Amino acid sequence: MRPENQSSVSQFLLLGLPIPPGQQGVFFTLFLGMYLTTVLGNLLIILLIRLDSRLHTPMYFFLSHLAFSDISLSSVTVPKMLMNMQTQQQSISYVGCISQLYFFMLFGDLDNFLLAVMAYDRYVAICHPLHYITIMREGLCLLLVAGSWILSCGIALFHTFLMVRLSFCADNTIIHYFCDLAALLKLSCSDTSLNELAIFTEGGMILFLCFGVILGSYIRIGTIILRVPSTKRLSKALSTCGSHLSGVLLYYGTVAGIYFFSSSWGSKDIIASVMYMVVTPMLNPFIYSLRNRDIKQALDMCVKIKFFKW
């Protein structure tokens, strides 16, 4: 491309969601309600786990980090989207865009790693119940969570570094409501083959590692249950794994819908990404509380204590 067709981009324009102008207010109210539900619901889970000593177990330790990651993942994109819808100012600075990209990748990858860690925890609880406390000791739990954070930070930093070395054309319009990696690569005037190779390699490794751990854990759990089938054992497995399995299906189901079953990066894909970025974090508190007896008991206890104090 000739030099005159390139420019130093200081900001980008986010086209946002494909919403008719007359319905902006309705969708603003809808997404604001969903975002507040996400933040308050996940904060409630973190608070309950922190306050109730009965929830000081590996499973809820991992769940508290997942709840924090869900709050952060939504907070990376939704407030900016809501502000753009309200003010009709669609611009985002170059630094702001790159920062949004970094944190989006950080918390997106962290969700993957934490779901895999939680699957391993459920595998140990079902398949090695007598050795659960010995295996899932505090040191290992801290190591698994710290490893998830470090890997997520490293991967996000690596892709961000590859992105900032690229130059961008005069066209700075991003056909999305946030600074997505694929959308930014389409605007670049530079050779993006290294970026695409990194996405393919890193994405394949994360999918193979995380989804492999999840799938392997549940295959092993299913094998143990079917070896000596009983209603009591099946009921215990469902109560132990039901919430996590529902969360996994919701998370990877939306990811599959976005990246494998979409023909183009158009409005259909943008709407699908809302499911992944907004709806999934909002539903997780309901999945892990309504189907979880310990969380419901902790909530009831908290409400009763507050009532008696009042």
N, C-alpha and C positions, 0 to 999 in steps of 0.2 A: 504494500500500500504506500502511496506517495506521502511524503512528509506533510503536505498541506492538508491531508485528510485526517491527520492525527492531531490531538490536542491534549494538554494536561488537564485532566478532569478534576475539578475541585468539589463537585457534588453530583449526585444522581437524582433522578426523578422516579419515584415509586408509583406505578399506575394504580396499585391497590387492587381491591376486589372488584369483579365485574358487576357492580350494583347500579341499578338505575338511579339517576339523581333524586327522584322523588321519594326513594325508599332509604336514603342515607340515614335518616333519623331512626327509623325502625331497626336497621341493622346495627347502628351504633349502640342503641339500648340493649339489643340482643347480645352483642359481643362484650359489652361492658358487664352485663350480668353473668355471662359465662366466665369472664376473667376473674371477677370478684368471687364467684363460686370456687374457681380453681385455687385462688390464693387462700381464702378462708378455710376451705375444706382440707387442703394439705397442711396448712398451719395448725389446724385442729388436731390432725393426726400426729404431727411432730410434738405438740403440746401434751397430748395424752400419753405418748410414749415417754416423754420426759418426766411427767408427774407421777405416773403409775408404776410402782416398782415391779408389778407382775409382768409388765411389758419390757423389762430390761433383759431381753433375750436376743440372740443373734438375728432371728427373723425380723423382729421389730426394729432392731438397730439398722438393718439394711433398708427396711421400709421407710424409716425416717429420712435416710439419705435420698431415696427415690422420691419421696414427697418434696424434699427441698429442690431436687433436680427438676421436678415437674413445675414447681413455682417459677424457677429461674428460666426454664425453657419458654414458658408462656410470656414471662416478663421481658424477654429479649425482643419479642416482635409485637405483641398485642398492644401495649401502651402507645407505641409509635403509630401503629395502624389506626388506633382510635383517635389519636391526635390529628392525623392526616384527614380522617373522615370528618372530624368536627371543624377543623380550620380550613380545609381544602388546600392546605400547603403540602405538596407532595415531595418536597425536596428533602434529601438527607446528605450530609457532608460526606466527603470521601473517607475521612477518619471514622465517622460514625457508622458508615456502611461496612467498613472493614472490621470494626469492633463488633458490630452486630453479627457478622459472618462468623467471627471467632467464637463468640459465646454461644451462638446457635449450634455450631459443630461440637463445642465442648459439652454442652448439656445433652445434645442428641446422642453422642457417643456414650456419655455417662449412663444414660438410661439403658442402653444396650448392655453395658458391662454389669450394671446392678441387677438387671433381670436375670443375667446368667449366674451371678453370684447367689441370688435368691433361689434359683433352680437347684444349684448344688446344695444349698442349705436344706431344701425340702427333700432332696435325695438322701442326705445323711439322716434326716429325721425319720424317714420312712424305712429305709433299708438298713440302717445301723442305729436303731433307737437306743440300745444299751450303751453305745459308745458316743452318743451325740455330744454330751457335755465335754468329753475328752477331745473329740475331733474339732468341734466348733468352739474352741477356747477363745478367750478374748484377744489374744495375740494374733491368731489367724484371722479373726473378723476384722481387726484393725488393718491387717496387712492386705486383705482382699479389697476393702474400701479404699485404702490409700493407693493401692495399685490401680484401681479403676479411675481414680481422680488423676493420677500421674499419667496414665496412658491416654486418657481423654484430653488432658491439657497438651500433651506432646503432639497428638494427632492434629488437634485444632491449630496449634502453633505452626506445625509443618505446612498445612494447607494454606494458612494465612500468609506465611512467608512466600510460598509459591505464587500467591495471588498478587502481593504487593510488587513483585518484580515485573508484572505485566503493565503494558500501556493500554490506554483506552481511546476509542475513536470519539469524534464529536458527538455521536449519538449516545447520550447518557441515560436513556429511558429504560428502566428495568420493568419488564412485564410481569410484575409480581407485587406482593404487598410487603416483602422484606428482601434483604440482600441475600438471595440464595446463591450458592456456589455455581450451579449450572447457568443461572440467568446472567451472572457476572461474566462468566467465561464467554458467553455469546457476544458480549459487547466488546471484548478485547480485540485489539489490532495485532497483538503479538501471537507468537506460536504457542498454542495451549496444549500441545501434545504431551508435555511433561506433566502438566496438571491433570490431564485426562488419564494418563497412565497411573499417576498417584491415586486418583479417585478409584479407578478400577482395582488396583492392587490392595489399597487400604480397605476399601469397601468389601472386597472379597474376603480379606483376612478377618475383619470384624464379624462379617456374616457367618463365616465358617467357624470361628472361635466361639462367638456368643450363642448363635443359634444351634451350633453343634453341642455345646454344653447343655443347653436347655433341652434339646431333643434327646440327647443321650441320657440325661437325668430322668426324663419322663418315660423313656423306653424301659429303663432299669426299674423304675417304680412300678410300671405296668406289669413287668415280668414277675416281680416279687408278689404283687397282688394276685396275679393269675395262677401262680404256682400253687398256692393254697387258698382258693377263692372262698370268701366268707362275707356275709353282709356287714358284719362288724368291722372287718378290716377295710372293706370298700368305703364304708361310711367315714372311718377315721382318715383314710387317704383323701377323700373329697373335702373333708373339713380342714385338713392340713394344707392341701394343694389347690383347692378350688379357686381361692381368690387370686393367687399368683398365676394360675393357668388362664383365668379369665383376662387378667392384665396382659399376659403374653399374647394371647389371641387378638386382643384389641390393638395392641401396639404393632405387632408384626403384620396384622391384617391390613391396617391402614398403610403401612410402609409398602407392602406388596401391591396394594391398589394404586399407589402413587407411581412407583418406579418400574413395575413390571406389566401392568395391565392398561397403561395409558399410551396412546399412540403419539401424542404430541404434548409440548409444554404449553398448553392453552388454558382457557378458563376452567376446563374440567380438572386439570392438574392443580390449579390454584385452590379450587374448592376442596379437592382431596387433601391438600396440604393443611387446610384448616382443620380437618379431622385429626391430623397427626399433631399439629402444633397447639390446637385449642381444645378440641373435644376430648381427646384422650387424657390429657392432664386433668381436665375437669371431672371426668368419670372415675378416675383412679381412686379418689377418696371414698366414693360410694361402693366401688368394687371391694376395697379392702376393709370397709367398715360394716356394710350391710351383711356381708357374707362371713364376717369374722366375729365370733362370740367374745373373744378377749377384748377387742376394741369396743364393742357395744357395752360390755360390763364396765370397762374403764370410763366410758362416757356417762353411763348411768350413775356411777359412783361420784364422778365429778359434779354432775348436776345436783345430786342429793346433798353433797357437801356445801355447794354454793347456796342451795335452798335453805338448809338449816342455819347457815351463817346469816342469811338475810332475815 
